[in-house]
């Protein structure tokens, strides 16, 4: 099984890739591969120079000082939640089908994780737990199928040979037991 998928054959920015499971705009893949919340290279001496927006028309990330050059473009604001990149669900639903993705509440706003959600510790799983159909992370309710936008895109392309540039995570390994076979020091 592949550990990661390579970025190949992206179509022109104005078109959408059709799959037998749905439509994924190419800007979703480019947005996934972008790095957010680093300093903007165009405004190194300004305040509030964090890259926290993504332009759908230009397929690039930018800061608030770059906003005038993208004034008439569609763009999405990326937010931080528990050290992860999230997007406001209301903003994204106008541009992408968000059905089946787990929604989280932060500051009274519903958000979606852009990349696969991280779990800091191994949780005890029971038979009643709802899990993401791609990565197996625990979900909060039974109405969701995916923990993030990346998992939904991976599910759309799972059965096809289209490479989308999203890493495919492996199932977490079970925790090793604390004690193993005792090793003796060599006797000379």
C-alpha positions in Angstrom: 0.0 0.0 0.0 1.2 3.5 -0.7 2.3 5.7 2.2 1.5 8.9 0.3 0.0 10.0 -2.9 2.0 12.2 -5.3 0.8 15.4 -6.9 0.3 14.7 -10.6 -1.9 15.7 -13.5 -3.8 18.7 -12.0 -6.1 20.2 -14.6 -6.5 23.8 -15.5 -7.7 25.9 -12.5 -11.1 26.8 -14.0 -12.2 23.1 -14.5 -13.2 20.5 -12.0 -12.2 16.9 -11.8 -15.1 14.5 -12.2 -15.2 11.3 -10.4 -17.8 8.6 -10.1 -18.4 9.7 -6.5 -18.5 13.4 -7.0 -16.7 16.6 -8.0 -13.5 17.9 -6.3 -12.3 21.3 -7.4 -8.6 21.4 -8.0 -8.1 24.3 -5.6 -9.0 22.0 -2.7 -5.9 19.9 -3.4 -3.7 23.0 -3.8 -5.1 24.5 -0.6 -4.3 21.2 1.3 -0.7 21.4 0.1 -0.3 25.0 1.1 1.4 26.1 4.3 -0.5 28.5 6.5 0.4 30.7 9.5 4.0 31.3 8.5 5.2 34.9 7.8 4.4 36.4 4.4 7.4 36.6 2.1 6.1 39.8 0.4 5.6 41.7 3.7 8.4 40.7 6.1 8.4 44.0 8.0 4.7 44.4 8.5 2.6 43.5 11.6 0.0 40.8 11.2 1.9 39.2 8.4 0.7 35.6 8.9 -0.5 33.8 5.8 -4.1 32.9 6.7 -6.1 33.2 3.5 -6.3 31.2 0.3 -7.3 32.6 -3.1 -9.4 30.2 -5.2 -8.8 32.1 -8.4 -5.0 32.4 -8.1 -4.5 29.1 -6.3 -2.2 30.6 -3.7 -2.1 31.5 0.0 -1.6 35.1 1.2 -1.7 37.5 4.2 -4.1 40.4 5.0 -1.6 42.9 3.4 -1.9 41.0 0.1 -5.7 41.3 0.2 -5.9 44.3 -2.2 -4.2 42.4 -5.0 -7.0 39.7 -4.6 -9.8 42.2 -4.1 -12.2 40.8 -6.7 -11.2 37.1 -6.3 -12.9 34.4 -4.2 -10.9 33.6 -1.1 -11.2 31.6 2.0 -10.0 32.5 5.5 -8.1 29.7 7.3 -8.3 29.7 11.1 -6.4 27.8 13.8 -8.1 25.5 16.2 -6.1 23.2 18.5 -2.9 23.7 16.4 -4.7 22.6 13.2 -5.9 24.5 10.2 -9.7 24.8 10.1 -12.2 26.5 7.7 -15.5 28.1 8.6 -18.2 25.6 7.4 -20.5 28.4 6.1 -17.7 29.9 3.9 -16.8 26.5 2.4 -20.3 25.2 1.8 -20.8 27.8 -0.9 -17.8 26.4 -2.9 -17.5 22.7 -1.9 -19.9 19.9 -0.9 -19.2 19.6 2.9 -21.8 16.8 3.6 -20.5 14.0 5.7 -17.6 15.9 7.3 -17.5 16.2 11.1 -18.3 19.8 12.2 -16.7 21.2 15.3 -17.8 24.3 17.3 -15.2 27.0 18.1 -16.1 30.5 19.3 -19.7 29.8 18.3 -18.7 29.1 14.7 -18.9 25.7 13.0 -15.6 24.7 11.5 -14.1 21.8 9.4 -10.6 20.5 9.7 -8.6 20.9 6.5 -6.1 18.1 7.2 -6.7 14.9 9.1 -7.4 15.5 12.7 -4.7 14.6 15.2 -5.3 12.8 18.4 -2.8 13.4 21.1 -3.3 10.2 23.0 -4.7 6.7 22.2 -8.3 6.5 23.2 -10.1 3.5 24.5 -12.4 2.4 21.7 -15.7 0.8 22.2 -18.1 -0.7 19.8 -20.4 2.4 20.0 -17.6 4.8 18.8 -18.1 6.3 15.4 -15.0 6.4 13.3 -13.8 8.2 10.2 -14.2 5.9 7.2 -10.6 6.7 5.9 -8.3 7.2 8.9 -10.3 5.6 11.7 -10.2 8.7 14.0 -13.1 8.9 16.5 -16.0 11.1 15.5 -18.5 12.8 17.7 -21.7 11.7 16.0 -23.1 9.1 13.7 -24.1 11.6 10.9 -20.5 12.2 9.9 -18.4 9.9 7.8 -15.1 11.9 7.7 -13.0 13.8 10.2 -11.7 16.3 7.7 -11.9 17.7 4.2 -8.8 15.6 3.3 -10.5 12.4 4.3 -13.5 13.2 2.1 -11.3 13.9 -0.9 -9.3 10.7 -0.3 -12.6 8.7 -0.2 -13.7 10.2 -3.5 -10.5 9.1 -5.2 -9.9 5.9 -3.2 -11.0 3.6 -6.0 -9.5 5.5 -8.9 -5.9 5.8 -10.0 -5.9 9.6 -9.8 -3.1 11.1 -7.7 -4.3 14.0 -5.6 -1.3 14.9 -3.4 -2.9 14.0 0.0 -0.9 11.7 2.3 -2.6 8.5 3.1 -2.2 7.8 6.8 -1.9 4.3 8.2 -4.0 3.0 11.0 -2.4 3.7 14.4 -0.4 0.8 15.8 -1.4 -0.7 19.1 0.6 0.5 22.0 3.5 -1.9 22.9 3.5 -3.6 26.2 5.7 -2.1 28.8 7.6 -5.2 29.7 9.1 -7.5 27.1 11.5 -10.3 27.1 14.2 -9.6 29.7 17.7 -9.1 28.4 20.6 -10.0 30.5 23.9 -8.3 30.3 26.7 -10.5 29.0 28.8 -12.2 31.6 32.6 -12.1 31.0 
